[in-house]
């Protein structure tokens, strides 16, 4: 993969402009005056550089995270969602809440 040098941007959390070297799709270096022979250079002077924005909100107790995709089959009421969750656990191979609790 080709290196990309983002030249002269304002990385979040820094007081002065800096260069951002991206190597193999990941940020490799953030500093002033970066030299990267062969890198594609993109002038981003005056632009704000932010980290990737990720929506990481997840209810691990209410998800089938890591399993195959399962379509939503509950109605839109709270009682319907709770009943659907409890009723489909065995079908989907998910242990009940009490089976997942730590025991002394």
Protein Blocks (a to p, Z undefined) as FASTA:
>chain_A
ZZdddehiacehiabdcddddeehiafbdcehiacehiacddfehiacddddddfbdcfk
lccehiacdddfbdfbfklmmmmmmmmmmmnopacfklmpccZZ
